[in-house]
Amino acid sequence: MMINKVILVGNVGKDPEVRYLEKNVAVARFSLATSERAYTNAKGVLVPEKTEWHNIVVWRGLAEVVEKHVR
């Protein structure tokens, strides 16, 4: 079995939307903005800051943690 792991560090766009499915299974959805800071490249050209938005969905225990702690 292979497991893929991604770590994103950023800012939440708005409070997560949490719902409970059958058998009390929690699902949380939220958007997360990650930014690459502006910098000057080797040729002296300023590269502007770049922000990307990610749509995140988490399930079960992790969704319950998000519901309590992510704002």
N, C-alpha and C positions, 0 to 999 in steps of 0.2 A: 504494500500500500504506500502511495506517495502522498505527502502532505505539502501543500504550498503555503508559505507564510509571507505576509506582506506587513510592513510596519509603516504607517502613515502618521506624520505629525503635522497638525494644522489646527484650524479653527472651525468649529461647528457653525453652520449657517443659521439654523434655527433649532428650537427644541425638537428632540426626536419624536416621531409618531410611533407609538407602541400599541400593539393589539394582541389579543389572545385568541388562538385558534382552538380547535377541538382538543380535548384532553389537557387544556390549560397550557398549551405551548405558546410561549411569548415570541413575538417578532417585532423588531425595532428597525425603523428606517430613518436616516438622517443624511444631510449633505455635509461634506468636509472640504474646506478650502486648504490647499497646500500651495506654498509660494516659494519660488526661487528668487533670491535677492538680485537686485541689479548689480552689475559688475562691469569692469572695463577689461576687454579682451586683450590679447597679446599685441594687436595692431592699434591699440589705443581707442577703440570704438566702444562707446557705452552701450551695453546690452541692458534693456529695461527689465524691471521686475516682471515676472510671469506668474500668474495665479491660475491654478487648475482646480476645478470642482469635481468631487468624487461622490457618487451616490452609493451609500453604504447600507447594507442589510445584514443584520445579525439575528441569530436565533437562540432560543432556549435561555440558558443561564446567562450568557453574555448579553442578551437582550434585556434581561432583568437588571443587570449591572448598569447598562446604558440608561435604562429608565430612571434609576435612582441617582446617577452621578453625572450624566452628560447634560449640560445646559449651555 
